[in-house]
Amino acid sequence: MKKTIVIVSIVVWSLVALLVIGLIIASALGHNISIGGKNFMINFGGGNVELLREEKIALNKTTQILVNASYQDIQIRVSDGSEAVFRHYDYDTAEPCSISDSAGTVSLNTVNKTIINIFTFNINNSPRLEIELPRTYTENVSFATTSGTVRVDSDAVWGNTTLKSTSGSVRADGTLICGDLRIESRSGSVHLYQNVTASSIRLDSTSGSVKADGTISCGELHAKSTSGSVRLYQDITATTAYVSSTSGSVHLDGAVQCDELTVSSTSGSVHVSDCAVTGGARLKSTSGSVNATAIRAKEITAESRSGSVTMGSLDAEGMIRLTSTSGSIKADAVRSPQHHIKTTSGSIRIPILTGSGELGSTSGSVKTNY
């Protein structure tokens, strides 16, 4: 009996091994084998990605473009053509996208389907939507995908703009000039490679980093990551700026000019460069250090519960508050009519301190004006 079981097991696993080897060889040769139904598909390989649909549309009366994809990447570029061009590349077993043009709205939708790719060798030929928009089109756009990436390849001037992916990255390689700009990814990164000018900007990633390599000019700015870092490398000009991370560091490396500034991290450090703020500037970290090169504002607050507070030159018309529960406080200069500077278990070092107020450390030394 045991011998029979052993023989059957050997035969079964041999067949499984032959099947797997066959699938790997077929995939490597560019053959695509698909198993599934209407809402679910398992792909072995990835060679048979082909053009399923191409359509050109004049946008003379169009006021918004809405693109919603399932697992496909979305690639957008601006061209000198007179019409918009929509191309859908996908597996030969997929359904072509639907495109409608009605009441000033052009909509493109793909079939909502879950795809699992196994033994995919042809990674450069993935399912995607390629969209070319004429340079003359400057109205509203929205590009969203569930499990693909979103990428803007060229400079663009649009109205209200939404770029969104649920489980993929979102990036803009060109300069963007638009109305309200919203870029969001739940489990991927958000990256702006060039300058951005907008009425308002919201950059949001749940479990990825948020980066901007170029300058930012806008009304209200929100940049947030739940479990990744936020880094804005160049100058920022905004009315109000809110930049935060729950479990990552926050860096503002360029000069910042705004009416109100709030920078915070729950379990990471906060770093800001040269800031000119007409209202209040607030820097906070729960379990990381807080650092700034120079801040000029009406009021300044820098707080860390379990990290140090290290400042350069601080100038305020009103109150300056520097506090730490379990870290030192250092500043090159603190100039203000009033100040509140306290730490529980660290030292305080401020060579230049003006004005009056509270100053002290529970278990550390204090040295000022030296």
ZAMARGU-4260 file (C-alpha; in steps of 0.2 Angstrom, whole numbers, plus 5000, padded with zeros to 4 digits):
<rodrens>
0) 5000/5000/5000 | 5014/5012/5005 | 5023/5008/4989 | 5008/5012/4978 | 5006/5029/4987
5) 5024/5033/4984 | 5023/5028/4965 | 5007/5039/4963 | 5016/5054/4972 | 5031/5052/4961
10) 5020/5052/4945 | 5009/5067/4951 | 5024/5078/4956 | 5033/5073/4940 | 5018/5079/4930
15) 5017/5095/4940 | 5036/5098/4937 | 5034/5095/4918 | 5019/5107/4918 | 5029/5120/4927
20) 5044/5118/4916 | 5033/5119/4900 | 5025/5135/4906 | 5042/5143/4910 | 5049/5138/4892
25) 5033/5144/4884 | 5034/5161/4894 | 5052/5163/4889 | 5048/5161/4871 | 5035/5174/4872
30) 5020/5164/4873 | 5005/5169/4884 | 4994/5156/4892 | 4979/5163/4901 | 4967/5155/4913
35) 4952/5163/4920 | 4935/5171/4917 | 4927/5188/4916 | 4934/5196/4932 | 4949/5186/4936
40) 4964/5180/4925 | 4980/5171/4928 | 4994/5174/4915 | 5008/5163/4912 | 5020/5173/4902
45) 5018/5190/4895 | 5023/5190/4877 | 5006/5193/4868 | 5003/5211/4873 | 4996/5219/4857
50) 4986/5235/4852 | 4968/5231/4855 | 4961/5248/4851 | 4966/5265/4845 | 4954/5280/4843
55) 4957/5298/4838 | 4945/5311/4845 | 4944/5330/4842 | 4943/5340/4859 | 4935/5356/4852
60) 4920/5355/4864 | 4928/5344/4878 | 4930/5351/4895 | 4936/5335/4905 | 4944/5319/4901
65) 4941/5304/4913 | 4952/5288/4911 | 4950/5274/4923 | 4960/5258/4921 | 4961/5241/4931
70) 4978/5233/4930 | 4985/5243/4915 | 4998/5257/4917 | 4994/5274/4910 | 5006/5284/4900
75) 5002/5302/4895 | 5011/5314/4884 | 5007/5331/4876 | 5009/5332/4857 | 5008/5345/4843
80) 4994/5335/4835 | 4976/5342/4833 | 4967/5327/4840 | 4968/5316/4856 | 4974/5299/4853
85) 4970/5284/4864 | 4978/5267/4863 | 4975/5252/4873 | 4988/5238/4873 | 4984/5222/4882
90) 4984/5203/4882 | 4976/5196/4867 | 4963/5188/4879 | 4958/5205/4886 | 4943/5215/4881
95) 4946/5232/4872 | 4943/5247/4883 | 4927/5257/4880 | 4928/5276/4875 | 4914/5288/4875
100) 4912/5306/4870 | 4897/5315/4877 | 4892/5332/4884 | 4909/5338/4885 | 4917/5323/4893
105) 4928/5310/4885 | 4928/5294/4896 | 4939/5279/4894 | 4937/5263/4905 | 4944/5246/4905
110) 4936/5230/4911 | 4938/5229/4930 | 4948/5212/4931 | 4961/5205/4943 | 4977/5199/4935
115) 4990/5188/4942 | 5006/5186/4931 | 5017/5171/4933 | 5034/5169/4924 | 5033/5185/4915
120) 5049/5188/4905 | 5043/5202/4894 | 5042/5216/4907 | 5044/5230/4895 | 5028/5226/4885
125) 5015/5227/4899 | 4997/5231/4897 | 4995/5250/4896 | 4985/5264/4890 | 4995/5277/4879
130) 4987/5294/4878 | 4992/5308/4868 | 4984/5325/4871 | 4985/5340/4860 | 4995/5355/4867
135) 4980/5366/4864 | 4969/5356/4876 | 4970/5365/4893 | 4954/5358/4902 | 4952/5346/4916
140) 4960/5328/4916 | 4959/5313/4928 | 4969/5298/4926 | 4967/5283/4938 | 4972/5265/4939
145) 4970/5252/4952 | 4986/5241/4951 | 4996/5250/4937 | 5007/5265/4937 | 5003/5283/4931
150) 5016/5293/4922 | 5016/5310/4913 | 5030/5310/4901 | 5030/5328/4895 | 5026/5346/4900
155) 5008/5349/4902 | 4996/5364/4904 | 4979/5358/4911 | 4965/5363/4922 | 4961/5353/4937
160) 4972/5337/4937 | 4970/5321/4946 | 4984/5307/4945 | 4980/5292/4955 | 4985/5274/4958
165) 4979/5262/4971 | 4994/5250/4971 | 5006/5258/4959 | 5018/5273/4958 | 5013/5290/4951
170) 5026/5301/4943 | 5027/5317/4932 | 5042/5319/4922 | 5038/5336/4914 | 5034/5353/4920
175) 5015/5354/4926 | 5005/5370/4926 | 4987/5367/4931 | 4972/5371/4942 | 4970/5360/4957
180) 4982/5346/4957 | 4979/5330/4966 | 4992/5315/4965 | 4988/5300/4976 | 4995/5282/4978
185) 4990/5270/4992 | 5005/5258/4991 | 5017/5267/4979 | 5028/5282/4978 | 5023/5299/4972
190) 5037/5308/4962 | 5037/5325/4953 | 5053/5327/4943 | 5051/5345/4937 | 5043/5362/4942
195) 5025/5362/4946 | 5013/5378/4947 | 4995/5375/4952 | 4980/5383/4961 | 4982/5370/4975
200) 4993/5354/4977 | 4989/5338/4986 | 5002/5324/4986 | 4998/5309/4996 | 5005/5291/4998
205) 4999/5279/5011 | 5014/5267/5011 | 5027/5275/4999 | 5038/5291/4998 | 5033/5308/4992
210) 5046/5317/4982 | 5047/5334/4972 | 5063/5338/4963 | 5058/5354/4955 | 5051/5370/4962
215) 5033/5371/4969 | 5022/5387/4967 | 5003/5386/4973 | 4990/5391/4984 | 4987/5378/4997
220) 5000/5364/4998 | 4997/5347/5006 | 5011/5334/5005 | 5009/5318/5016 | 5015/5300/5018
225) 5008/5288/5031 | 5023/5276/5031 | 5036/5284/5020 | 5047/5299/5019 | 5043/5316/5011
230) 5056/5326/5003 | 5054/5342/4993 | 5071/5347/4986 | 5068/5364/4979 | 5060/5381/4983
235) 5042/5382/4989 | 5030/5397/4987 | 5013/5394/4994 | 4999/5402/5004 | 4999/5388/5017
240) 5010/5373/5017 | 5006/5357/5027 | 5019/5343/5025 | 5019/5327/5036 | 5023/5309/5038
245) 5017/5297/5051 | 5032/5285/5051 | 5045/5293/5040 | 5056/5309/5039 | 5051/5325/5032
250) 5064/5336/5022 | 5061/5354/5015 | 5078/5357/5007 | 5074/5373/4997 | 5069/5390/5003
255) 5051/5391/5009 | 5039/5406/5007 | 5021/5405/5014 | 5008/5413/5025 | 5007/5397/5036
260) 5019/5382/5038 | 5016/5366/5047 | 5029/5352/5046 | 5027/5336/5057 | 5032/5318/5059
265) 5026/5306/5072 | 5041/5294/5071 | 5054/5302/5060 | 5065/5318/5060 | 5060/5335/5053
270) 5072/5345/5043 | 5068/5362/5035 | 5080/5375/5027 | 5077/5394/5025 | 5059/5398/5029
275) 5050/5415/5027 | 5033/5414/5034 | 5021/5429/5037 | 5011/5420/5050 | 5015/5405/5061
280) 5029/5392/5058 | 5026/5375/5067 | 5038/5361/5067 | 5035/5345/5077 | 5041/5327/5079
285) 5035/5315/5092 | 5050/5303/5092 | 5063/5311/5081 | 5074/5327/5080 | 5068/5344/5073
290) 5081/5354/5063 | 5080/5371/5054 | 5093/5382/5045 | 5084/5398/5047 | 5066/5404/5050
295) 5058/5421/5050 | 5040/5421/5055 | 5027/5430/5066 | 5028/5416/5078 | 5039/5400/5078
300) 5036/5383/5087 | 5048/5369/5086 | 5044/5354/5097 | 5051/5336/5099 | 5045/5324/5113
305) 5060/5312/5112 | 5073/5320/5101 | 5083/5335/5100 | 5079/5353/5093 | 5093/5360/5083
310) 5090/5378/5075 | 5100/5390/5065 | 5094/5408/5066 | 5076/5412/5072 | 5068/5428/5070
315) 5050/5431/5076 | 5039/5446/5079 | 5030/5437/5093 | 5033/5421/5103 | 5046/5408/5099
320) 5043/5391/5108 | 5057/5378/5108 | 5053/5362/5118 | 5059/5345/5120 | 5054/5331/5133
325) 5070/5321/5132 | 5082/5330/5120 | 5094/5345/5120 | 5089/5362/5112 | 5102/5371/5102
330) 5100/5387/5092 | 5113/5399/5084 | 5101/5414/5088 | 5084/5417/5095 | 5077/5435/5092
335) 5060/5439/5098 | 5051/5449/5111 | 5045/5433/5120 | 5052/5415/5121 | 5047/5399/5129
340) 5062/5387/5129 | 5062/5371/5140 | 5068/5353/5140 | 5065/5340/5153 | 5081/5330/5151
345) 5093/5339/5140 | 5104/5354/5139 | 5101/5371/5131 | 5114/5381/5121 | 5109/5397/5113
350) 5124/5410/5109 | 5112/5424/5105 | 5095/5426/5115 | 5085/5442/5115 | 5068/5446/5123
355) 5061/5439/5139 | 5052/5423/5144 | 5053/5406/5151 | 5070/5396/5150 | 5075/5381/5159
360) 5080/5362/5159 | 5075/5350/5172 | 5090/5339/5172 | 5102/5348/5160 | 5113/5363/5159
365) 5108/5380/5152 | 5120/5392/5143 | 5115/5407/5133 | 5123/5424/5127 | 5141/5417/5126
</rodrens>
